[in-house]
C-alpha cells in the first residue's frame, strides 16, 4: 500500500549558501534533454509564465525544462492534499532573461532599502537572484533547466497566499521564516509545498520558499553530492 508522506512537518532551518563553493562543483553531464512543456498534457500542474506575463525582457511564453525535472514535478503534484495543485511560475531561463532579472532586482532592492550600503544591497541580491553566465560549467541555476519556481493554487487555478509575494526580496521569503509564527495562515501551505517537493527529489533554496532544484550544482550542494548533472544552456 502506498503511504502519503507527512507534509505537515516543520521546515528545517538552513541559512548556509556558499555560491563560490556551489560553482566549483563539477558537472558530469547526463543525457537528460531540455524539453518544451506540452500545456495540454500536464496532469495536476498549472502553468503560469510569470516573467512573460510581467513583460520582463528576454522572457518567453513557453516553458522549457529537463525531462526528469518535469517528471518529478508531476510526482510532487500527486502528493498534494485534495484541492491543492502545483503552479509552475518559471523553469529554464535564457541568458537575456537572467540578466534582466538581475537589473530588476537591483532596482527593487535599492528602492526598498535606500539606507543600506552597497555591500548590504549586494548581499540581499545574492540571496534572490544569481548572476547570468555564458560558461556552461558555472551556470546560474535556472539556466540549467534544473530549477523551478512553484507555488500552490486551488482547483480554480487561483494562486494561494504563502506569506509573501513571489520574488519578494524580504526576510519573510526565507522558506522556514514562518516557523516562528505558528498562527500564520500560510505556515501549513509552505510546509505542504516544501515536503511534497522534497519527497519528489528536489532541494530548496533556503532564501526562497518558491525555488526548488534537481540535478544542477545547487541541488548537488544541498544533497552533498560530488557532482551535478546539468550544464548551463544560455540560449536555445
N, C-alpha and C positions, 0 to 999 in steps of 0.2 A: 504494500500500500504506500502511495506517495504522500509524504507528510509535508504540509506547507511550513516553510521556515517562520520563526518568530520575527515579525517585522516591527515589534514594539520594544526592542531593547534600546538601552542608552547608547547614543553615538559616542565612540571613543574620542577623547581629546587628542589631537595631533597637530602641533604647531611647527613641525620641522619641515622646512622646504629649502633645500640647498641646490639652487639651479646650476651652479658650476659642477657639482657632483653629478647631477642628473644628465647634463650634456656630455659627460665623459663616459657614460655607459655605452659600451659597444653595441652596434646593431647588426645582428645576423639575419638579414632579410629573408623572409619566407615568401611563398608564392601566393599569399592571400591577396586577391585583387581589390582594387578600389572600384566600386560599382555604383551606378546611379540607382537610387531607390525608386522602385515602381510604386507610385502613390495609390494604385488601385488594388494592391495586394499586401496590405500591412495590418494584419490581424492585431487589433487592440493597440495600435500605435498611431497616434495623431501627429501629423506633420505640420509645423508652423515655421516657415523660413524667416526667422525673426529679423535678421540683418537685411534681407532683401525687402521685407515689409517696411523697415525703417529707412530704406534707401541709402544704406551705408555703401560708400564707394567700393567696388570690387565684389560685392555680394552677388550671388546667383540664386535663381528661383528654385533650382533643383537641389536635392540632397545627394551628396556623394559620401561613401563610407566604405570601410573594409567589410568584405563579405562576412567574416566571422564576427565582427562587431555588431552587424545588423542581426545576426542570429542570436547573439547574447542579449540584445535589446528585447527581442521577442521573448526570450526566456525570462527576463526580468518582468516584462509586462504580464506574463502568465502567473506570476507570484503575487500580484496585487490583489487586495481585497475587492470584492464585488462592488461595482460602482465607480472604481478608480481606474484611470487609464494613464498611460505614459505618453507625454507630449515631447516630441523632439524639436528643439529650437535651433540647433546648429550641430554640424558634424565637421567634415573636411572643409578647410578654408584655403582658398588660393592666396598666394603671396600678397597681391594688392589689397585684399580684404584685411589680412592681418596687419599690414602697415597702416591702413586707415583706422583700425581699431585702436592701435597704439596712440595715434593722434587724438582720437575721440576721447579715450580715457584720460590722456594727459590734460586735455582741456577741462573735462569734468572734475578731475581731482584738483586742479588749480582753482577752479571756481568754488568748489566745496570746502577747500582747506586753504584759504588765502593767507593765513598767518604761518603756515608750515614752511619750513626751509625746503630748498630744492632736494636735498638728500631725503628728507622725510616724504616728500611727494613721490620721489622715485621708488622709495621702499614700498609705498602703497601701490604704485603702478605695477611693480614686480609681482605683487600678490594676485593681481586680477587680469593681467594680460602679459604675454611674453613677446619679446622682440621677434620680428619675422626673420627668417634665414633662408638663403638660397643653397646652403650647404645641406644636402640630404642626410648627413650623419650627425648634424646638430640642429634638428628641426624644432620649430615651435610645435607643441603637441598636436594642435588641431590640424596642422599641415601634413600630418601623417595619415589622417583618416582613422586614427585610433581613439580620438577624443570625441565625446558627445556632450552637449548641454541639454539637459532634460528637466522637466517639471512634471507635476501631476495635474490631471484635469478630470472633470466629471464626465458623465455619459453623453452630455451635450457638447463636449469639446471645449468647455469653459475652463480656463486655467484657474487653479486654486491658489489661495494665499499661503505661501510657505515662509512668511515672515518678513521678507524683503523683496524688492523687485529683482528680476533677473539682471545681472551685471551691475548691481548697485554696490559701489566700492566703499562699504562701511563695515565696521566690526561685526554687526549682526548678521552679515552674509557668511561668516565662517560657519561651516556645516554644523559644528557642535555648539554654536553660540546659544541656542535656545534651551540647552540642557540646564542652564542656570535659572530658567523661568518655567517651572513645571505647569504653571497656569496658562502659558501661552497657547493659543488655539492651534498654532502651526507646528508645535513641537512634535506631535504624533505623525503628522504628514512628512516632516523631514526624516523621521525615523523610518517610516514605511519606504520612502524613496531610497534612502541610503542602504537599507538592508536588502531590499529587492535587487538593487544593482550589485551590491556586494556578493550576494549569493549567486548571481549570474556570472561572476568572474571579474567584475570591474573594481578598480580602485577609485578613490575620491580625492580631489584636490581640496585640502582642508579649509582653504580660504574661500571656497565657492561651493555652496550646497548643491548647485546645479551641474557641476563639472565632474565627469567620470571618464576613466581611461581603460583601454585594454591594448596590450601589445606594443605600446610605444615606450620611450625612455621613462616617462613619468610613472607609468604602470610598473615597469621593472624596478624603479626606485622604491616605491612603496611595497611592492611584493618581495623586495630583496632578491631579485633575480639577477644573475650575472650578465645577461644580455637582453636586449629588446628585439622585436620582430619587424617593426615598421620604419622604413626610411621616410624622410620628408618628400612630399610631392608638391613643389611650388606652384605648378600650373598643370592643367590637363593637356 
